[in-house]
Amino acid sequence: MVYFYGKKLRMKRIGLLSDTHGFIDEKVYTFFKDVDEIWHAGDIGNLETADKLKAFKPLVAVHGNIDDHKTRTEFPQHQRFHCEQVDVWMTHIGGYPGRYEFHVKPEIYNNPPQLFISGHSHILKVIFDQKIKCLHMNPGAAGNHGFHQVKTLVRFVIDGKDIRDLELMEMPRKG
C-alpha cells in the first residue's frame, strides 16, 4: 500500500503472465518482486507451478487448454472481477480486438470490461479496442514450451480507474 502524507492511496501493482506450461523462470520472481498480485492467463501446466506462484504473491488465475483436471478444478475458465475501480475479465482463449473468440464475443460486445486479458497465442499484445472502449492484454508466453522465440512478462498498475505504467520483460527461451 502506498501512503502520501498519511493518506492511503488506492492502487494495485499487477504482474501478468501466461502459458508457463509448468515452468517458472527465476527472473519472474525478480521482475514481480514489487507487485501486489500475480495474474496468470492460463496454461499454467500443473498445480505445482501455481503453488510456487501462490507462495510468492497472491495469485488470480484461469485454466488453459493444456491444464489437467486438477488445475481446472482449482482455476475457472473465466474470471470476471473488479480490481480497484476497473472491471477485469480474464480467460485463456479469448482472441483480441477485431478477432474475439466465438464464446466471448456476445458478452464482450454486450457487457464489455475495461480490461480484457487472454493468453493462448504466445504473442504479446496490448491493444485498445476503440469500438468497446476496452484495453486488451495478452502477456505472451512465460514458459519454454511453444513456438515463441522469447519469453515475456508484463507488469502494470491499476490506480482507481486508471491502468498505467505498463512494463514488459523479455527473456531468452531455453529448450
Protein Blocks (a to p, Z undefined) as FASTA:
>chain_A
ZZeehiacddddddddehklopacfklmmmmmmpmbdcdeejnopaklmmmmmmmpccdd
dddfkbcfklmmmpcfbdcddehjaccdddfblojehiacfklmmmmmmmccfbdcdehk
opacddddfknopacddebjabfbdjbfbdcddddddehjacehiacdddddeZZ
